[in-house]
């Protein structure tokens, strides 16, 4: 609850008139001053009444591709049996990572006005006692991200606009705005082939023993080879691979230093990289190829052959982070992590403009991943090239990446 500028002015004028009336003996001035003060006190009492509201919100759908429609239906019930309420309401829209629109814009190179944030006006003119008012509005989905919707902010002022208060009702809902998906007709199958066809349906990890390696936090203890562990003095686990099932590992570079704020068309190259990752994910899911998605910062989504939803959600949640906050050399650390835990036979590294040093580090995984592809995004000439034994797919944006990708004859 706060007194408005008009309220403070009236309160100060009332105090001056009251003091002048008593000092100079003018009862009329004293009466005017007292009336002004009473008006402010009455406004405080008027605004102090808290409406008994119950707020529920339905978001349909709560997961959309960038640019697709999503709609919020808001139900506001006045639980009071005797008092109606004339209110002004606004629903909050905020980025799920807790940062303001302006700070998030500085992080990913966009203007604050282009980011989802702020409030949406909700037309609650009059809430009748015991009745439910239903309103609906569209969620801005022009940009990728996770949007927190709510709580509902209800503003209440006295008739003279001397005192105002903003109260919050209801909880929050989330909307995942995923990257756009561009059609890709084929996906790489690496060196794995099924004898009965390109792909079979044998689950991962149930066919062939591949090697023993050191235990890594998160490994299944049932795979520990206790005899070898006792001999070498360290926990060793058995690693199994499915020799008939192709597997793709997508590593998305989310270092802020690796991307340009404007890679073309007014968007960051990171947005194009997210669209490229989403396109490959959906194409692989369609072809029944298992895919593992990891961010260079370490975040990962559980892979599944029945749904690609968690991985697309991870792409919606992904943000650029400074490399210094990840570690001293995050790219080498990610490569070592992928070397220790070999997750597939094809590695797809998605980053910003091509960097020879980075591509050389990625090429060091050729012993573990027979097929390595690097997708680079930025204002460079589109096309295919080979650098340090890595197939480089250069593209300006997401649609360009899909077109160049389909031009690879080796798939």
HELIX and SHEET records of a PDB file:
HELIX    1   1 UNK A    5  UNK A   24  1                                  20    
HELIX    2   2 UNK A   27  UNK A   48  1                                  22    
HELIX    3   3 UNK A  101  UNK A  108  1                                   8    
HELIX    4   4 UNK A  112  UNK A  114  5                                   3    
HELIX    5   5 UNK A  221  UNK A  223  5                                   3    
HELIX    6   6 UNK A  226  UNK A  232  1                                   7    
HELIX    7   7 UNK A  256  UNK A  258  5                                   3    
HELIX    8   8 UNK A  269  UNK A  286  1                                  18    
HELIX    9   9 UNK A  309  UNK A  317  1                                   9    
HELIX   10  10 UNK A  323  UNK A  326  1                                   4    
HELIX   11  11 UNK A  330  UNK A  340  1                                  11    
HELIX   12  12 UNK A  356  UNK A  363  1                                   8    
HELIX   13  13 UNK A  398  UNK A  406  1                                   9    
SHEET    1   A 5 UNK A   2  UNK A   3  0                                        
SHEET    2   A 5 UNK A 163  UNK A 169 -1                                        
SHEET    3   A 5 UNK A 145  UNK A 157 -1                                        
SHEET    4   A 5 UNK A  88  UNK A  95 -1                                        
SHEET    5   A 5 UNK A 118  UNK A 122 -1                                        
SHEET    1   B 5 UNK A   2  UNK A   3  0                                        
SHEET    2   B 5 UNK A 163  UNK A 169 -1                                        
SHEET    3   B 5 UNK A 145  UNK A 157 -1                                        
SHEET    4   B 5 UNK A 173  UNK A 178 -1                                        
SHEET    5   B 5 UNK A  63  UNK A  65  1                                        
SHEET    1   C 3 UNK A  53  UNK A  60  0                                        
SHEET    2   C 3 UNK A  71  UNK A  78 -1                                        
SHEET    3   C 3 UNK A 132  UNK A 138 -1                                        
SHEET    1   D 2 UNK A 208  UNK A 214  0                                        
SHEET    2   D 2 UNK A 236  UNK A 241 -1                                        
SHEET    1   E 6 UNK A 290  UNK A 295  0                                        
SHEET    2   E 6 UNK A 247  UNK A 252  1                                        
SHEET    3   E 6 UNK A 346  UNK A 351  1                                        
SHEET    4   E 6 UNK A 371  UNK A 377  1                                        
SHEET    5   E 6 UNK A 390  UNK A 395  1                                        
SHEET    6   E 6 UNK A 383  UNK A 387 -1                                        
END                                                                             
